[in-house]
Amino acid sequence: MILLVDSLALDDLAEAERYYAEHAGLEVAQRFVAEADRVLALLGTATPNASSAFDGGARFRHLRLRRFPYWVVFEDLAADRRMVWAIAHEARAPGHWRARTGAR
């Protein structure tokens, strides 16, 4: 599986890491990044069983990070290619990432 990651998803990750470092400490920020890395690695291997459709649609799916209120939002572009569109907070600005995908 080829995993592509949108540059704005990487910005999402960096922003959340900074937030955790400033508000919860460096150790929590490092745990957040490690958990995001774990989920990204999972997405690079196969279709994760724990993923579910996002917003009731079939185009986008998401996996939730353990112990953090974030989703990794992705789309299967082809049988062997997957795009990560966002690392999105569950409650903050829902759907902000849709503009990145060309979806309405």
Secondary structure, 3 states (H helix, E strand, C coil): CEEEECHHHHHHHHHHHHHHHHHCCHHHHHHHHHHHHHHHHHHCCCCCCCCEECCCCCCEEEEECCCCCEEEEEEEEECCEEEEEEEEECCCCCCCCHHHHCCC
